[in-house]
Amino acid sequence: MKAAFIEKHGELEQLKIGQLSTPNVHSNEVLIETKFGAINHIDLFIIKGWPGLNIPLPHVIGSDGSGIVKEVGSEVTTLKVGDRVTVNPGLSCGKCQSCLSGKQNFCKDFSILGEHQWGTYSEYFKVPDINVLKVPTNFQLEAAAAVPLTFLTAWRMLTTQANLKAEEFVFIHGAGGGVSTAAIQIAKHLGAIVITSTSSREKMEKARKLGADHVVNYVENPNYSKTIYSEITKKRGVDIVIDSIGKDTFQNSIRLLRPGGRIIIPGATSGPISEIDLRQIFWKQLKVIGSTMSNQKEFREVMSLLFTGKLKPIIDKIYPLENIIEAEQYLNRHKQFGKVLLKI
């Protein structure tokens, strides 16, 4: 099968397009003929590698994907060849106490598709049947590839982790990112007052159309945090900050929070190490909360909202698989507003 893979860790140039063997399906697995994949920042981390990441090479990357069921294992009863499907990229053992209690993303073996198991940037990929979700006939497969990782992440962090309430102020860094475009919609769906930041006037307008109540341009207004605090919240501060950027924004995020506020951290794309003024934490009695992926229930909850049109995927560009390096570079330059897809 044709696939995008690495044979050693390094920079983007290590990505190759070539032929690999089609995966063999175990009894509880499904083989999917891939139609679309979606680019995520985790791709770059896996390509570079990190201490403790020991994966057999060559390795196919890609966490999001949609397509057509090609083969089902002998124990699979809920899916059949020909079904249109998408997948939950979060993989777990399915047998431990965490998995059996519905906390799959706390499983000690939890990983993301494309991380320790071959991913979706290939003509075929396989996953356990529990991770597969049928796609309604009126929902396009490119949209089905664009939504899982970002929307399940945004749904869990705003509902389960942040416990977002109607009329609360929520500030979301970087409106154009995949998780951010999902979070803006979900926060509005839950009745919040949504503030977001971005780098251009074009993206500001797109964020407003997506539902953001207030948008600040951090390029034109480097003191945007003062604008948010003084003008938008009238010196009240925000209830929730969603910060997936990390090092470059974390201190501003803490300062923006009202007493009793909470910051949710689903990633750290600018770097994982940041200084913290602990006085801000204890004096304002803040909550610092991490959030990663979702469980199967949360995944199905948010996908139901997408399938019924209450939320919508935002697709920026679609590249052919052969142009994957260009697609990854485009995402890495933060030029996108929404998801960048690959047509397999």
N, C-alpha and C positions, 0 to 999 in steps of 0.2 A: 504494500500500500504506500501511497505518497504521504509524506509527513514532514513537519518542521521539527528538528531535533538538534540536540547538542551532543558532541562526543567528548567535550571537556568544558570546564567552567572558564568564564572570562567575560569579555565584552560582547556586545550584540553580534559582532562579526562571527562569533562561534556558531550562530544559528545556521543550519544547513537545510536544504530541501532535497530529499532523496527517498529511496525505497527502503522500507522496513517490513518485517513480517507482520501480518494481521494478528491481533491478540486472540488467544484461545479463550473461549467462554467457559467459566465454571458453572456449576449447577444452579447457583442463585444469581447469575449475572446476565446482563443483556448487552449484545453487540449492536452499536448504533452506527449507521452510515451517516457521516457528518455532512451537514449542509452549511452550517455557519459556526464559527467560533467567535469569541469576544476577547479583546486584549485587556489585560489587567496588570497593575504594577507588580504583582507577585511574579510575573514572567521575568522581569528584569532581575529580581532578587534570586530566582532559581538559576538563571543563566550565570550570574556572578558566583553563586554559591555562598555558603556561610559555614562557620565552624559547626560540625555535627551533622551537616547535610551529607549523608553518605548514600548516594543513589547509584544503581548500576547504569552504566553508559553503553550505548547511546540512550538518550532520554527524550521523550516527546513532551513538550510543554503544552499549556493551555488548560484553563479551569472551567470556562463556560462553553457550552456547545448545544446545538439542537440538530435534529435530523430524523431519520426513519429507522425504526427497529429492523435489523437485518437478521438477527438470530437471538433466540432465548434459551437459557439453560433449562435443564430437565425439571427443576423445582419451581420455575417461574409460572405463575398462574394468572397474574393480573395484566399481562402484556402479551401482544402477539406480533408476529412479523407484519410490517406495514404500518404500524402505529406511528403517528407523528408525536415526537417527544422532546422534552428538555430535561435538564438534570439539576439536582442539588449538588454543588461541587464539594460539599463537606462529607468526608468519608470517615466512618467509625467502625468498631469491631462488631457492634450489634448484639453483644453478649454480656458485657460487663454491667455492673450496677448502674453506672451513669447512663448507658444506652437503654437499659431496660426501664429506667425511670423517666425516660423522655429527655435526657440531657446529653444528647449525642455529642455536642461540641465540648463536653467535659471529659470525653473518653480519653484514656491515656494513649490510645493509638490514633487519635483524631489527626487527620491531615486534609489537605485540599487537593482536589484532582489536579494532576499536572505537577504536583510536588513530589510525592513518593511513589505515585502510580502514574503511568503514561497518561497524558492528557488528551485534549480535544483537537489539537492542530494536526489532524491526520484524516485520511479518508474514512477510517473506522476508529472508534474507541469503545471501551467497555466500562461498565459500572455495575454495582449491585442493584438489583431490581427495586429495592426500597428507595433508591435515590432518583428513580425515573418517574417523571410526571407526564401524562398525556397532554397534548396541546389541542385545544378546540380547533375545529376546521376553519373558523373565521379569524384565527390569530396567526399572523405570519411567522414563519420559522426564523426569519432574521430577528424579529422582535423577541422571540422565545430564547434566542441565544444571548440577547443583550441584557436580559433582566436578572437572572438568578443571583449571582454573587453580590451584586451591588444592592439589589432590593432586599434580599434576605438580611444582609448586613444592616442596612438602614432601618428595616422594620424592627429587628431585635433591639438595636441600640436605643431607638426612640420609645418603644413600648415596654418591653421587659426590663431593660436596664435603666432608662431614664424616667420611665413612668410619666411620660409627657401628658400634661393636662391642657384642656382648652383654655385659651387666653393667656397662656404662658409665653414669654419671650424666648425664642430659641435662635441662637446665632450659629450659622453653618459656614465654616471657612471654605473658600474656593468653589464657587457655584458651578463651575464647568465640569467638575469631576463626576464620575459615574455614581459613586455613593452619594455625592451632594445633590445631583439632580433627582435621585430617588428620595433623599431625605427631605428636600424642599416640598415635594408632593405629599409625602406621608405626613409631615408636620402640619401642612394645611388641611389634609384630610382629617386630622385629629383636632383641628380647631385652634392651632397655635398661631401666634404672631411671628412671622418668619423674617429674619434678617440674614442676609448673606453677603459675601464679598466676592469680588472678581477683578480682573485686570484690564478690561476694555469696556467701552460704551456699548459695543455690539453684544457682549456677553451680559451686560447689565440688563439690556432690553429682553434678552432671552430668559433671564432669571425671573424678571417680572411677569412675562407671559406664562412661565411655569407655575407662578403662584406666590413668589416672594413679595412680601409687603414692603420691605425696605432693602435696597441694594447699595453697597458702598464700593467705590473703586479704590483699591489699596495702592495703585500706582499713582493716580492723581492726588490721592489723599492719604499720605503715609500715616497720618494721625487719625485714621478711621475709628480707632477704639474710642477716642474722645467724642467723636460724632455719635457713635452708637450710645455711649453712656449718657452724655449730656442732652443731646437733641432727640434721639429716638426713644430712649427709655426714661427721659426726664430725671436722670440721676438715680434711678431705681436700680439699674443693672439688669442683666439678663438672667433668666432662670436656668437655662441650659446652653452650654457651648458644645458643639460637635467639632472636634479637632482631630483630623486624620493627617495633619501636616507635621506636627511634632516640634522639632527643635526651633524652627523659625517663628512659630506662632504661640507656643505654649504659655509664655509669660503674659502676653496680651490676653490670652484666653482666661487665665486666672483672674486678672485684674477686671475683666468685664463682668464677672459673676456677681450677683447680688448676695447678701448674707443668706446662707442656706442653699445656695445654688449648686449645680452639679455639672461637671465636665465629663464628657464621654469621649474615650479615646479608642477609635477602631483601627488606627494605623499611625504611621510615622514616616511619611514619604520624604520629608526633608532631613531626617536623621532622628535616631532614637534617644539621644542624650540631651537633656535640657536642665538648666538650673531652676530651682524652685525656691521662692521665698516662703518658707514654712509659716511665717506669721500670717500670710494671706490665707493659708489653709485653716489654721486653728482659730484665728480671730473672726473670720467670716463663717466658720463652721461649714466648709465646703465638702462636697463629696467628689472624689476622683474615681471614676468608674471605667474599667476596661470593657471592651465588647468585641467579640470575634465570631463571625459567621452566625449560624442559628441552629436550632434543632429542627427536626422534620416537621413538627406542628407549625412553627413560625414560618417556615418555608412555604408550606401549603396555604397558610393564612394570607400571606402577601401575594402569592401567585393567583389566588382566587380574586383578589382585588384587581389585579392586572387583567386577568382573563375576562372580567366583567366590565372593563373600561373605566373603573374608578381611579386607576393610576395608569400611567403610560410610559413606555420605554422611550428614551431619547437617543437616537442614533445619529452620530456626527458624520462618520465616513465608513465606507466598506471597501476594503482592499482585497485583491486576490491573494491566496496563500503565498504565491511566489514573491509577493512584495511585503512579506512579514517584517523584514528589518525596517523598511520605510514606515510601516504602521507603528512599530514599537518606538521608533524615533519620534514620530509625531506625538504619540502619547507622552513620551518622556519630556517633550518641550512644553507640555501643558497648553497646547494650542486648541484642544478639543472642547466641545461643549456636549457632553453626553458620552456615549459609548463608541468605541472604534471596533469595527467587526472585520473578520476575515471570511471570505467566501471560499469554502474548501473545494 
